[in-house]
Amino acid sequence: MTKFPHDQFAKEYLQELLSPLGEVETSKNVTAEVREIDVWFQPTSFEGEYVQSLGLLGKMAATAAIIEPFRNPVTAEGIFSCVVKLLNSRAKLGRRANLEEQRLDERQLPMLWILTPTASEALLNSLGFRTAEESEGWGRGVYFLSEAWRVGLIAIHQLPKTPETMWLRMLGRGRVQQGAIAELTAFPIDASIRANALQLLYILQENLQANTPTNPAGDDEDQELVMAIVPLFQQKLQEAREQGLVQGIVQGLEQGRGQGIEQGIEQGREQGQRLILESLLQVRFGDLDPVTLAFVRPISALPTAEFTMLLVQLSVLPIAQTDRQPVQNVLAASILNNRFSESGQEERPVTLIPNLLSLSPENLSLLLSELPQLSLENLMARLSDRST
């Protein structure tokens, strides 16, 4: 759980979007009092179609850049601090050029971009920010100091509501951010950039939910943001389910048997449930370890009602990126109860969970694949043999 989920989201979000175009570093230290740059970007390639898909952010990525996103409206002191980082970075580049006996090309100098959810006219005027000429194509909400400074400020709340500004409006606040999140649903489903952005939004959602009990300040806005992200998660689950069903029907048709389509639909249902389960586990608990993965296939074959109940159980577990024991306990209990619920001995299978989880991933996968053919006594004997 991160203490500053919005800050972490902004850094990872910009890193994800800009990495196809160049080198990206987050939390980069500069000299002097060890000030930390939020995002440092150095372009190394120009992929025209991808740059165009990023809109205004893609235009910003045309040059080396220091990007400083603010969750709260930036103050004059915040701007001064950002400018100090810029000057320190320029000085460092100058020293390196001198050591290498090279002339510092002005095109190597970074542009400072300050991203703020709002900015008052009084603040902008007091520091000398100006709007760009219309011919420069930056549009509303983008401000600059004089050219020599190489400092730009984006007042996110002033950006026009267009596809070109969506990626930056995602870093706004309140309705501005929620509107951009809603627009993400219209992005092509097969676009990797959409999937990556969704993944980061899901992580932000989980971090916000985890922080709520210890950080009541600002709960209303954070909860509204969580609610804005929920439909995207539901949409992804539905897409996964439909994808699995379609693939299953195709497989059934290819089998060419009378029951092929019916079997294909069942396979598709299982595949859809598998995609849903993997997505939920990865979003809430991070990368899947081998033991957890061993349960995915048999869990995916559960009847829809039981599978849905399992998802509910998993969704209320505490978020933990390291301790997978609670997750594995729930998965194991679900498998055992489903297999032996009609044996009249519902309590006994659950007591076998520690023995089951002590198996190696390979032996666990093998045992779970054989579980439908095993009686409870057979299972107990197998686990007893493994423990001796």
NURO-156776 format. One line per 3 residues: their letters; for each residue x, y, z of C-alpha. Coordinates in Angstrom, 3 decimals. Each point is the difference from the previous one (the first is absolute). Example, Ala and Ser with C-alpha at 12.3 -4.5 7.8 and 13.67 -1.06 7.14 Angstrom:
2
as	12.300:-4.500:7.800 | 1.370:3.440:-0.660
***
This chain:
388
mtk	0.000:0.000:0.000 | 1.437:3.362:-0.989 | -0.423:3.064:2.185
fph	-0.499:2.319:-2.976 | -2.005:-2.011:-2.550 | -0.762:2.925:-2.316
dqf	3.673:0.994:-0.249 | 1.039:-3.584:-0.668 | -2.723:-0.382:-2.627
ake	1.082:3.174:-1.810 | 3.634:-1.130:-0.210 | -0.781:-3.546:-1.145
ylq	-2.682:1.246:-2.395 | 2.340:2.447:-1.754 | 2.772:-2.591:-0.049
ell	-2.320:-2.528:-1.657 | -1.211:2.436:-2.656 | 3.400:1.482:-0.850
spl	2.258:-3.073:0.156 | -0.695:-1.036:-3.644 | 1.453:3.360:-1.068
gev	3.140:0.160:2.109 | 1.726:-0.487:3.323 | -2.097:0.808:3.044
ets	1.196:0.293:3.593 | -2.203:0.699:2.993 | 1.139:1.479:3.317
knv	3.302:1.066:-1.581 | 2.390:1.771:2.373 | 1.746:3.214:-1.012
tae	2.865:1.747:1.754 | -0.112:2.835:2.533 | -2.323:-1.050:2.829
vre	-0.821:-3.301:-1.685 | -3.241:1.166:-1.531 | -1.986:-2.737:-1.647
idv	-1.369:0.328:-3.525 | -3.345:-1.768:-0.305 | 0.397:-1.055:-3.646
wfq	3.034:0.431:-2.253 | -0.569:-0.716:-3.685 | 2.595:-0.293:-2.759
pts	-1.415:-0.744:-3.476 | 1.760:-2.723:-1.971 | -2.542:-0.836:-2.687
feg	-2.866:1.560:-1.876 | -2.895:-2.320:-0.706 | -2.370:2.230:-1.910
eyv	-3.203:-1.949:0.570 | 0.672:-0.500:3.697 | 1.004:3.634:0.516
qsl	-3.219:1.056:-1.685 | -2.036:-2.270:2.272 | 1.438:1.810:3.039
gll	-1.267:3.350:-1.266 | 1.279:2.910:2.075 | 2.230:-2.279:2.080
gkm	1.591:-1.265:-3.212 | 0.776:3.562:-1.036 | 1.689:0.565:3.367
aat	2.137:-3.094:-0.648 | 1.700:1.588:-3.016 | 2.874:1.184:2.215
aai	1.781:-1.032:3.181 | -2.230:0.892:2.902 | -0.332:0.266:3.747
iep	-3.636:-0.670:0.870 | -1.314:1.004:3.410 | -3.632:-1.052:0.579
frn	-1.807:1.546:2.982 | -3.021:-1.598:1.633 | -0.938:3.271:1.724
pvt	0.097:3.406:-1.725 | 3.583:1.150:-0.356 | 1.130:3.032:2.000
aeg	2.625:2.591:-0.834 | 2.420:-1.794:2.337 | -0.708:-3.271:-1.787
ifs	0.812:1.604:-3.341 | 3.230:1.491:1.379 | 1.015:-3.448:1.261
cvv	-0.616:-1.509:-3.439 | 2.043:2.726:-1.687 | 2.904:-0.707:2.376
kll	-0.091:-3.647:-1.123 | 0.097:1.169:-3.616 | 2.972:2.297:0.604
nsr	1.900:-2.694:1.902 | -0.600:-2.434:-2.850 | 1.221:2.519:-2.566
akl	3.113:0.656:2.080 | 0.698:-3.730:0.212 | -0.311:-0.358:-3.779
grr	2.340:2.971:-0.446 | 2.642:-1.504:2.277 | -0.183:-3.297:-1.852
anl	0.425:1.753:-3.347 | 3.056:1.857:1.312 | 1.589:-3.197:1.290
eeq	-0.546:-1.629:-3.378 | 1.247:3.169:-1.733 | -3.201:0.253:-1.958
rld	-2.319:2.868:-0.684 | -3.358:-0.320:1.696 | -2.678:-0.111:-2.656
erq	-2.995:2.060:1.041 | -2.229:-2.784:-1.275 | 1.379:-2.196:2.788
lpm	-1.299:2.356:2.669 | -3.130:-1.308:1.699 | -3.351:1.724:-0.016
lwi	-1.686:0.316:3.389 | -3.683:-0.912:-0.033 | -2.072:0.749:3.091
ltp	-3.326:-1.846:0.063 | -2.493:1.486:2.430 | -3.700:-0.829:0.427
tas	-0.851:3.706:0.200 | 1.848:3.314:-0.205 | -1.392:3.419:0.822
eal	0.359:2.914:-2.375 | 1.638:1.998:2.786 | 2.717:-2.632:0.467
lns	0.709:-0.268:-3.712 | 0.162:3.765:-0.467 | 2.190:0.564:3.047
lgf	2.658:-2.346:-1.372 | -0.214:1.177:-3.590 | -1.557:-3.052:-1.630
rta	-1.513:0.625:-3.413 | -2.204:-1.977:-2.327 | 1.586:-1.381:-3.134
ees	-0.626:1.509:-3.393 | -2.879:-1.699:-1.773 | 2.328:-0.912:-2.853
egw	2.112:-2.082:2.397 | -2.906:-2.394:0.438 | 0.137:-0.498:3.767
grg	-3.583:0.998:0.631 | -1.822:1.196:3.099 | 1.418:-0.730:3.442
vyf	3.692:-0.007:-1.003 | 2.234:2.833:1.257 | 3.670:0.908:-0.389
lse	2.628:2.239:1.519 | 2.254:1.824:-2.457 | 1.699:-2.308:-2.499
awr	3.412:0.034:1.682 | -1.413:-1.541:3.171 | -1.397:-3.105:-1.755
vgl	-2.800:-0.249:2.550 | -3.557:-1.017:-0.804 | -3.010:-0.322:2.286
iai	-3.165:-1.921:-0.770 | -3.132:0.996:1.900 | -1.825:-3.292:-0.428
hql	-3.450:1.359:0.869 | 0.244:2.424:-2.936 | 0.847:-2.624:-2.618
pkt	-2.705:-0.502:-2.624 | -1.890:-3.269:0.298 | 1.433:-1.666:-3.095
pet	1.730:-3.326:-0.695 | 3.302:1.888:-0.338 | -0.091:1.050:3.660
mwl	-1.458:-3.168:1.554 | 3.316:-1.432:1.218 | 0.877:3.221:1.839
rml	-3.503:0.529:1.381 | 0.398:-3.428:1.616 | 2.387:1.781:2.404
grg	-2.561:2.635:0.960 | -2.387:-0.054:2.923 | -3.691:-0.534:0.596
rvq	-2.266:0.070:-3.019 | 2.869:0.804:-2.363 | 1.796:-3.226:0.902
qga	-3.184:-2.035:0.174 | -1.026:1.226:-3.448 | 3.336:-1.064:-1.480
iae	-0.326:-3.429:1.623 | -3.447:-0.401:-1.546 | 1.401:0.928:-3.428
lta	2.545:-2.785:0.318 | -2.814:-2.521:-0.488 | -0.389:1.209:-3.592
fpi	3.618:-0.833:-0.810 | 0.492:-3.092:-2.209 | -0.141:-3.116:2.175
das	3.096:-1.505:-1.601 | 2.129:3.096:0.602 | 2.852:-0.895:2.363
ira	0.191:3.601:1.185 | -3.586:-0.311:1.250 | 0.701:-3.254:1.826
nal	3.096:1.438:1.670 | -1.829:3.133:1.108 | -2.844:-2.110:1.390
qll	2.434:-2.128:1.970 | 1.472:3.108:1.643 | -3.476:1.330:0.751
yil	-0.936:-3.287:1.679 | 3.121:0.213:2.160 | -0.878:3.603:0.880
qen	-3.506:-1.137:0.939 | 1.332:-2.701:2.298 | 2.501:2.370:1.630
lqa	-2.720:2.576:0.610 | -2.249:-2.614:1.581 | 2.863:-1.255:2.143
ntp	0.885:3.541:1.136 | -3.548:1.078:0.840 | -0.080:-1.276:3.621
tnp	3.253:1.797:0.865 | -0.501:3.109:-2.114 | -3.534:1.354:0.463
agd	0.916:3.384:-1.462 | -1.266:0.311:-3.540 | -1.944:-3.249:0.208
ded	-2.960:1.348:-1.965 | 2.037:0.847:-3.088 | 2.039:-3.188:0.204
qel	-3.144:-2.093:0.366 | -1.520:1.708:-3.029 | 3.160:-0.862:-1.909
vma	-0.229:-3.621:1.146 | -3.595:-0.136:-1.218 | 1.069:1.445:-3.365
ivp	2.567:-2.785:-0.419 | -2.357:-2.842:0.989 | -1.941:-0.025:-3.327
lfq	3.282:-0.372:-1.900 | 0.891:-3.044:2.065 | -3.462:-1.472:-0.576
qkl	0.350:0.694:-3.713 | 3.322:-1.824:-0.094 | -1.499:-3.005:1.755
qea	-2.886:-0.071:-2.481 | 2.428:0.254:-2.918 | 1.974:-2.914:1.416
req	-3.152:-2.076:0.412 | -1.183:0.746:-3.544 | 3.453:-0.666:-1.425
glv	0.050:-3.393:1.656 | -3.470:-0.907:-1.272 | 0.798:0.997:-3.572
qgi	3.227:-1.992:0.001 | -1.831:-2.974:1.453 | -2.676:0.048:-2.706
vqg	2.677:0.195:-2.696 | 1.775:-2.975:1.543 | -3.273:-1.895:0.074
leq	-0.662:0.676:-3.666 | 3.507:-1.123:-0.881 | -0.542:-3.293:1.802
grg	-2.714:-0.872:-2.509 | -1.949:-2.243:2.373 | -3.682:0.227:0.809
qgi	0.717:1.060:3.535 | 2.970:2.122:-1.069 | -1.725:3.363:0.371
eqg	-1.404:-0.917:3.404 | 3.404:-1.153:1.191 | 1.585:3.068:-1.517
ieq	-2.383:2.288:1.860 | 0.880:-1.745:3.262 | 3.692:0.349:-0.771
gre	-0.613:3.639:-0.805 | -1.775:0.515:3.314 | 2.972:-1.470:1.837
qgq	2.461:2.049:-2.014 | -1.979:3.161:0.664 | -0.067:-0.750:3.726
rli	3.727:-0.646:-0.095 | 0.672:3.398:-1.558 | -2.218:1.652:2.605
les	1.704:-1.807:2.883 | 3.507:0.784:-1.232 | -0.898:3.663:-0.506
llq	-1.467:0.316:3.483 | 2.925:-1.746:1.684 | 2.607:2.043:-1.875
vrf	-1.723:3.317:0.644 | -0.457:-0.614:3.720 | 3.048:-2.082:0.871
gdl	2.612:0.569:-2.715 | 1.824:-2.634:-2.046 | -1.246:-3.529:0.584
dpv	2.340:-2.434:1.724 | 0.166:-3.680:-1.108 | -2.171:-1.295:2.865
tla	-2.787:2.482:-0.715 | 0.243:-0.750:-3.722 | -0.513:-3.699:0.714
fvr	-3.525:0.775:1.213 | -1.017:2.143:-2.981 | -0.947:-2.813:-2.397
pis	-2.162:-2.056:2.407 | -1.607:3.148:1.424 | -0.925:1.093:-3.531
alp	-2.062:-3.170:-0.409 | -2.242:0.775:2.981 | -3.716:0.553:-0.661
tae	-0.800:3.645:-0.659 | -1.786:0.539:3.329 | 2.874:-1.389:2.047
ftm	2.533:1.863:-2.115 | -1.827:3.280:0.613 | -0.078:-0.601:3.749
llv	3.731:-0.668:-0.088 | 0.607:3.339:-1.745 | -1.931:1.733:2.767
qls	2.154:-1.711:2.639 | 3.206:0.999:-1.780 | -1.117:3.596:-0.457
vlp	-0.303:0.572:3.756 | 3.368:-1.483:0.943 | 2.613:2.510:1.207
iaq	2.363:1.108:-2.739 | 3.453:-1.520:0.477 | 2.708:-0.224:-2.621
tdr	2.117:-2.443:2.024 | -2.195:-2.202:2.203 | -2.018:-2.261:-2.313
qpv	-1.091:-2.402:2.749 | -3.523:1.470:0.443 | -0.614:-0.106:-3.761
qnv	1.222:-3.571:-0.293 | -2.114:-1.056:2.987 | -3.137:1.345:-1.682
laa	0.845:-1.663:-3.321 | 0.772:-3.344:1.635 | -3.160:0.083:2.122
sil	-2.110:0.732:-3.064 | 1.463:-2.949:-1.917 | -0.333:-2.451:2.889
nnr	-3.514:1.037:0.955 | -1.157:-0.266:-3.596 | 1.458:-3.478:-0.360
fse	-1.158:-1.444:3.319 | -3.113:2.021:0.844 | -2.209:-3.041:-0.570
sgq	2.076:-2.286:2.183 | -1.667:1.186:3.200 | 3.445:0.803:1.382
eer	0.360:3.667:-0.869 | 2.165:0.795:3.023 | 2.676:-2.586:-0.670
pvt	1.188:1.153:-3.448 | 0.773:3.494:1.300 | 2.365:-1.445:2.595
lip	2.098:-1.341:-2.874 | 0.825:3.466:-1.355 | 3.377:0.375:1.799
nll	1.112:-3.394:-1.353 | -1.197:0.938:-3.466 | 1.849:3.313:-0.011
sls	3.202:-1.609:1.242 | 0.343:-1.897:-3.295 | 2.343:1.220:-2.690
pen	-1.739:1.838:-2.869 | 0.582:-2.991:-2.299 | -1.453:-2.541:2.446
lsl	-2.860:2.341:0.843 | -0.938:0.385:-3.676 | 0.123:-3.774:-0.484
lls	-2.136:-0.684:3.057 | -2.596:2.606:-0.971 | -0.266:-1.505:-3.486
elp	-0.705:-3.409:1.558 | -2.345:1.328:2.688 | -3.275:-0.764:-1.868
qls	0.894:-3.709:0.077 | 1.090:-0.080:3.654 | -2.150:-0.780:2.997
len	0.542:1.937:3.190 | 1.783:-3.003:1.490 | 2.258:-0.256:-3.062
lma	0.859:3.689:0.274 | 0.800:-0.280:3.696 | 2.216:-2.995:-0.681
rls	1.821:1.782:-2.828 | 0.655:3.054:2.148 | 1.094:-2.174:2.900
drs	2.496:-1.787:-2.244 | 1.389:3.340:-1.185 | 0.515:1.237:3.545
t	1.955:-3.054:1.136
***
